[in-house]
Amino acid sequence: MGVRYLISEPDEPTWWEKNKPVVYAVVGLAAGFWLASAGGHGDSAPADPGPSPAASITAPPSGR
């Protein structure tokens, strides 16, 4: 546990080192909005599945 001396001041952080968390947050939010909105598939409407079959009524058993 000796005494440590600082010979020179450390370099000031670069722009990237200062703003890396902000850049990642903005890119993550943009990707999240893009995936949640249309997923990159455009504004096309979903395909019409066509008519569905109607319910059929069957006769009850004759009781034999």
Backbone hydrogen bonds in HBPLUS format (Angstrom, degrees):
<---DONOR---> <-ACCEPTOR-->    atom                        ^
c    i                          cat <-CA-CA->   ^        H-A-AA   ^      H-
h    n   atom  resd res      DA  || num        DHA   H-A  angle D-A-AA Bond
n    s   type  num  typ     dist DA aas  dist angle  dist       angle   num
A0018-LYS N   A0014-THR O   3.07 MM   4  6.33 149.0  2.17 148.8 157.1     1
A0019-ASN N   A0015-TRP O   2.98 MM   4  6.11 156.3  2.03 151.6 157.9     2
A0020-LYS N   A0016-TRP O   2.88 MM   4  5.37 118.7  2.26 150.2 154.6     3
A0023-VAL N   A0019-ASN O   3.00 MM   4  6.22 162.2  2.03 159.6 164.8     4
A0024-TYR N   A0020-LYS O   3.01 MM   4  6.20 167.7  2.02 157.6 160.4     5
A0025-ALA N   A0021-PRO O   3.00 MM   4  6.12 151.6  2.08 140.9 148.7     6
A0026-VAL N   A0022-VAL O   2.99 MM   4  6.22 162.5  2.02 152.5 156.3     7
A0027-VAL N   A0023-VAL O   2.98 MM   4  6.16 165.4  2.00 153.1 157.4     8
A0028-GLY N   A0024-TYR O   2.90 MM   4  5.94 155.8  1.96 143.1 150.3     9
A0029-LEU N   A0025-ALA O   2.93 MM   4  6.12 159.0  1.97 148.8 154.0    10
A0030-ALA N   A0026-VAL O   2.97 MM   4  6.14 161.6  2.00 148.6 153.9    11
A0031-ALA N   A0027-VAL O   2.96 MM   4  6.15 159.8  2.00 147.2 152.7    12
A0032-GLY N   A0028-GLY O   2.92 MM   4  6.08 152.5  2.00 143.9 151.9    13
A0033-PHE N   A0029-LEU O   2.91 MM   4  6.15 162.4  1.94 153.9 157.6    14
A0034-TRP N   A0030-ALA O   2.98 MM   4  6.13 157.5  2.03 146.0 152.6    15
A0035-LEU N   A0031-ALA O   2.92 MM   4  6.10 161.1  1.96 148.8 153.5    16
A0036-ALA N   A0032-GLY O   2.92 MM   4  6.00 154.2  1.99 146.3 153.8    17
A0037-SER N   A0033-PHE O   2.91 MM   4  5.90 147.5  2.01 145.7 153.1    18
A0039-GLY N   A0034-TRP O   3.14 MM   5  5.86 143.5  2.28 160.5 158.4    19
A0041-HIS N   A0038-ALA O   3.25 MM   3  5.69 162.6  2.29 112.4 117.0    20
